[in-house]
Amino acid sequence: MLLPRGALALAGVAALACGRGSPPPPAPTPIANAPVESLPPAGSLPPVPPVRGPLELRVVYPPPDAVLQIRDSSFLLGTAGTGAATVTINGQPARVWPNGAWLAYVALPRDSIMAIRIEARAGADSVTLDYPIRRVVPEAGRVTTGAAWLDTLSFTPSGRIWLGRDEYLTLGVRAAEGAEVRLRLPDGTAVPLSSQPGPLEVPPGVRAFDRDTTRLRTPVVHDRYVGLLRGRSVGPDPGPLLPLPFALGPADSAWASVEAIVGADTARARWPLQLALLDSIPVVAELADDTTKPGTPDSLTVGRAAPGGTYAWFFPSGTRAAVTGRRNDDLRLRLSRAADAWVPVGETRVVSSGEPPPGAVVGSVSASSRPDHVRVRIPLSQRVPFRIEEDDRSLTVRLYSAVADVDWMRYGTADSMIRRMTWRQSASDEVTLRFELAQPVWGYRTRWDRSDLIFDIRRPPRIDPDQPLRGRLIAVDPGHPPGGATGPTGLREAEANLGVALELRRMLQAAGARVLMTRTADSAVDLWPRVALAESANADVLVSIHNNALPDGINPFTNNGTSVYYNHPRSVPLARAVQAQLVRRFGLRDLGIGLGDLALVRGTWMPSVLTEGLFMILPDQESALRSAEGRRRYARAVLDGIRDYLREWATEAP
């Protein structure tokens, strides 16, 4: 289970922590020299071994410090110590497996602190556990005066903002239905906010991963109000645009407030917004990794289409662009007249103020042959932002804030890798270079050399269709730690992933492949060093082994199965091949493959996938991962998927 960008749930994953006092189970170990032919028939999970121990009630999830964001129901899981137990949660039955693990999806009270009573019985023995759980409730941030109320947690935007004088800022707040709502500035100016009815928001986890489509239908509410603001600063001065602002302690009179009026009742609250209008003099920033953070930097800064959104661009350190705005810790860069990107403030530095914004002239392009790749040199007068766009048999470099002066596009010595190079001025300040390839894309990478952009296009490996794994270097990543899910009996995902990966290594080596492991022990490894290790070794394929969980509020009994994730088009055939074999081996619901914004599959030098073979929170699937048989099945499925993919490539690729 991989959490991208620190999000709680993406690609059907959620962070599950072991409850306090739960001792860690022994780490799974691979079965040395186990013959592949001894694997049991495919299509089912290994049986759950029975446990008849003393009655001992434990809760693994949610942990005591959890705060759930749920509508009405959620899941709890843990162990009773014996498979002979019955377990109830506030009188609602939980399902208990033969090993004593239990799982329940139950209706929960709507209180901010939910009183949960868990009872377990086995014969004449019984155990009762009072287990309070906190939840987020809509009323938590309300300021109420009679019939009037405001939700102080709904103010959008909030914090520090810098934007141009001619830009509109959209304001939003939740307030009492039918209220007169307005923003009141310190000078007495009132900005009205109008009612905007709409359906109640569906939690992202429900929208993405709940198979019950009736949960997507929500009632229309009339408690949302929106307004527009332009050409006015709001609240205290937020400080300089760059670098990071220092903490300010302004007087209360400097803040704007919002009012909701219902008849004779008026609810008021301070709007925590500091809005400054930018000077027309341009500011230019250079991108660089934030070296104050722990871990190894990747020399890339991610760009997003909206603050906090998904990754859309990857800018190498040294790239420069004009700054046009800021929202809290996200800086807006002008890529071209038609494109903006938001990047972390902490990964930028000011290089000029009052000078013209960056603009590049693209010179003549040249390609040269290398043993494992073709190197393309793209001369630029400045390091402007760019983006790589991938199709099956072509790569396009989109250069922003650029104009073309491409007299020549030289192919160099005879090389069958690049069939055709073309360029065009796709917009007045955007240049696109297109590289049509003789074979499907296998990988690429970029870097700056002074102001020239170096674009390496990787040659596909030569694969023997009869023995497709022979001689291939396969990078195997046992996902986590840190982080990861935890099963009902306390099996950590990091341990389960490592057990499968070690077994996969043995099988791959037996099939003639070379194997690169990103870790071989139960120790924490950062995400980027895992990818960097595979790229520096020129691995042919990268597979990251994971197991899944769910966001709070989703029914695990109806929303589980097998899935595989990719990020680049070239990895789709590999994802499909591995997914087909995992479904065949375990017989679980086929959740299909998916495009995921996940660090382990964002690398561009090779095809890569991330597997979510089983669900850690399902007791029978956790039990399978504890068993040598289950780990062998998982590993064999991945092995067969990689072999099928490479064989198909060798057969179909020219």
Secondary structure as UniProt FT lines:
FT   HELIX           4..6
FT   TURN            20..21
FT   TURN            32..33
FT   HELIX           36..38
FT   STRAND          58..61
FT   TURN            64..65
FT   STRAND          67..68
FT   STRAND          73..79
FT   TURN            83..84
FT   STRAND          86..89
FT   TURN            90..91
FT   STRAND          92..96
FT   TURN            98..99
FT   STRAND          101..107
FT   STRAND          113..114
FT   STRAND          117..122
FT   TURN            123..124
FT   STRAND          125..130
FT   STRAND          133..135
FT   HELIX           138..141
FT   STRAND          142..145
FT   TURN            146..147
FT   STRAND          148..156
FT   STRAND          159..163
FT   TURN            165..166
FT   STRAND          168..175
FT   TURN            177..178
FT   STRAND          180..184
FT   TURN            186..187
FT   STRAND          190..195
FT   STRAND          198..199
FT   HELIX           204..209
FT   HELIX           213..216
FT   STRAND          220..221
FT   STRAND          224..230
FT   HELIX           252..254
FT   STRAND          257..262
FT   TURN            263..264
FT   STRAND          265..270
FT   STRAND          273..277
FT   STRAND          283..287
FT   TURN            291..292
FT   STRAND          300..304
FT   TURN            307..308
FT   STRAND          311..316
FT   TURN            317..318
FT   STRAND          320..327
FT   TURN            328..329
FT   STRAND          330..336
FT   TURN            337..338
FT   STRAND          339..344
FT   HELIX           345..347
FT   STRAND          348..353
FT   STRAND          360..362
FT   STRAND          365..369
FT   STRAND          373..378
FT   STRAND          386..391
FT   TURN            392..393
FT   STRAND          394..400
FT   STRAND          402..404
FT   STRAND          409..410
FT   STRAND          418..427
FT   TURN            428..429
FT   STRAND          430..437
FT   STRAND          444..449
FT   TURN            450..451
FT   STRAND          452..458
FT   TURN            468..471
FT   STRAND          473..478
FT   TURN            488..489
FT   HELIX           493..510
FT   TURN            511..512
FT   STRAND          514..517
FT   HELIX           527..536
FT   TURN            537..538
FT   STRAND          541..548
FT   TURN            552..553
FT   TURN            556..558
FT   STRAND          562..566
FT   HELIX           569..571
FT   HELIX           572..586
FT   STRAND          590..595
FT   HELIX           599..601
FT   STRAND          608..615
FT   TURN            616..617
FT   HELIX           619..626
FT   HELIX           628..652
//
